[in-house]
């Protein structure tokens, strides 16, 4: 199982484990659009993740995933292909969670 992303969340917790009323909801279509990276290797990871797993993340992990999407494509590619390790602990944990989901 993935390790804690931060002291308040883990990528394996159900989404309702944190209060979400104060957090803005993300438009799913907009999120899918943000997942379209122009690199097939990233598209095949992100789009199915949003369709099948994003809603099951708790609110904090959803925000971490959204932050991951703000990263540059070359960095994302290097992290997901194992060429580099993301130095941001939360983002790295999310990368590993997504990879483990694909491998599982």
Secondary structure by P-SEA (a helix, b strand, c coil): cccccccccccccccccccccccccccaaaaaaaaccccaaaaaccccccccccccccaaaaaaaaaaaaccaaaaaaaaacccccccaaaaaaaaaaaaaaac
